[in-house]
Amino acid sequence: MGGQLLRSSTSPSLNYGEAKSAESKNDFLHKMKVCLKELRESYNNLRIMQRAKIYKSEEKVKELITECNELISIFVKSINTASKSKKTS
């Protein structure tokens, strides 16, 4: 679980870097949606770890879940904004 969490939680940062240099709005949206998918996977992984009590610090897991959820909200809003912008162009 730790290895999968490491992969899914580092992916959004790398994909966001790619999204910032997207070649089109469609490319940007696609890469942002990949980020969102990986964030959701990380969130689910953290929740499983929390419920199974697979952690060293319960407080740290709670902080990570909160932060991941905040990032999910930010990416959802960014994707919605970009989608609306795409429709008006």
Number of C-alpha atoms within 10 A of each C-alpha: 10 12 8 11 19 11 13 20 20 14 19 24 14 12 19 19 13 15 22 12 10 16 10 10 14 13 15 21 19 16 22 25 20 17 25 23 17 22 24 18 18 25 23 15 19 22 16 13 17 16 10 9 12 14 14 8 10 13 10 11 18 14 11 16 19 13 13 20 16 12 18 19 13 13 20 15 12 15 19 13 11 16 15 11 11 12 7 6 5
